[in-house]
Amino acid sequence: MERVRFGLDGDYVELNQLLKLVGLCGSGGIGKQIVASGEVSVDGVQELRKTAKIRAGQVVRVGDVEIRVDPA
């Protein structure tokens, strides 16, 4: 499993934007498609809300990639 750390600058980042910012997709629109496909989980629970607010301390998983969101 690939592990990625993301330093959050602010209160939250929208899920589709997080996928773009860590390089899992080229745009927020493609990020929305990935979320809609059901492949994304947040803290171990499937997440289908494309613009879910992801905050520091949460873990997002897409396939074999785990993204840990840390405070900046």
Secondary structure as UniProt FT lines:
FT   STRAND          2..8
FT   STRAND          13..14
FT   HELIX           15..21
FT   TURN            22..23
FT   HELIX           28..36
FT   TURN            37..38
FT   STRAND          40..42
FT   TURN            43..44
FT   STRAND          45..46
FT   TURN            50..51
FT   STRAND          53..54
FT   TURN            56..57
FT   STRAND          59..62
FT   TURN            63..64
FT   STRAND          65..71
//
